[in-house]
Amino acid sequence: MRDTRWRIIQEALRLFAVKGYDGVSVRDIAGAVGVKESSLYKHFPGKQAIFEGIIGEFPKRYGEITEKLGIGQTDPAQLAQHYAAMPEEALLELGERLFRFFSEDEFSALLRKMLTMAQYSHPLAREVYRRLYLESPVEFQSRLFQEMMGLGVFVEADPGSMAAQFYGPIFLLLGWRDLHPEGGEQALASLRSHIRQFNAVYARAKV
């Protein structure tokens, strides 16, 4: 049952990311999965429920990757202490692995494309897109940078502006990566340069 449900989510996501939510029918999804419509309805009552199932899957996948990378903490104070103890090269590697998750993990990359398309016509997609890609990253990083200033890792500055300056280029780089499937190494080089430049501006010199 779980395997069929997951296949429905996978195939629906692939279709939504290409044709948009409104351009895909339950029949299309069932055909892509290779099951009858009646079989699909045993797992989901309709297309909206499949859409919600896709969205609900992301926190699990993101939680798995952050736990694997050792940054599963949700408390900015704890995470700030963790980052403060890391050398720059380790931070660069961590940034690369997170960027690869968002840009190369099929589920994560397709989810972003799906939500980008659907946000203009689907209220839930608009809310999730706003929260997941615009508000939550900046809010969390603002709190994180505030904690890191308190630890003396960063110079005193406006944490909200710092968060926007850090996250904005990364968000743009993800969009660029979507348009250049072959540009992985170039994107990672740009990411490393951005992180180094950010540290050069805000990080206090270590004594």
Secondary structure, 3 states (H helix, E strand, C coil): CHHHHHHHHHHHHHHHHHHCHHHCCHHHHHHHHCCCHHHHCCCCCCHHHHHHHHHHHHHHHHHHHHHHCCCCCCCHHHHHHHHHCCCHHHHHHHHHHHHHHHHHCHHHHHHHHHHHHHCCCCHHHHHHHHHHHHHHHHHHHHHHHHHHHHCCCECCCCHHHHHHHHHHHHHHHHHHHHHCCCCHHHHHHHHHHHHHHHHHHHECCCC
